[in-house]
Amino acid sequence: MVSAENQKGSEELLPAPVIPRELNPEGLISVVDARKGFQFECKVNQAFRNDVLSVLIDDAPTPIFNRTIEHDIGPESPPFEFILPIRFATEGFHHLRQQLNGAQPSPKKQFIIDFTPHYSSGAPPAPRPPADLPDGKVTSIYLDDNGGVLFSFEDPEDWAPGDTMRLYWGGSDGVPLETVPLREFGNTYLLTATVIRSTGPGRFLFYYVLMDLAGNVSQRSRSLSLEVDI
């Protein structure tokens, strides 16, 4: 039964839960946080001793938490903190609500669990060399004229804001170059003449991995093999 004093609108008394470490306004949770259980907060603006605060997930009728309030609280009180049990962190869209004494629940707080990397069924395609690379070789003249080699990439599947691309150059175990933002269309990367000259002549591999905002990392892409003749 709701306390007599708790007759204000449910949203005023019980705003939606808050997830402090969410990665975007849609409630995306990092892979690390999802796998260890992430913190969320429930702010109660008015409640009384022995009221029961419950936390509901999705449309399940049974609360995942029940907490008896030990003393009267008001708008200045700190939020209640909870850690979501990892068994509830399944891939997909979910929502949390809070509830006092079994009455009308608060508005929903959406969260998203994503454990699926780009190209989950295989390796991303290899980078593409420029069409004007003479005989597939990187020469000193080409580097002088172009400042490096401008590679292009196939447009990524399932692109989303916050996706990045980590690039590698070298032998079979390439050296990381840098991590750059991944655009939805028209991704290119200039491997500078300075970097290429620093590795000297020989045959080298250029490849990449993709990482999404949640922290999922793709397989290593297929490699592009280039001969450096300088």
Secondary structure, DSSP 8 states (H G I E B T S, - for coil): ---TT--S-HHHHS---B-TT-SSTT-B--HHHHHH--EEEE--SSB-TT-EEEEEETT-SS-SEEEE--S-B-TTS--EEEE--GGG--SEEEEEEEEETTSS----EEEEE----TTTTS-----B--TT-GGGEEEHHHHHHHSEEEEE----TT--TT-EEEEEEESSS-EEEEEEE--SS--EEEEEHHHHHHH-SEEEEEEEEEE-TT--B------EEEEEE-
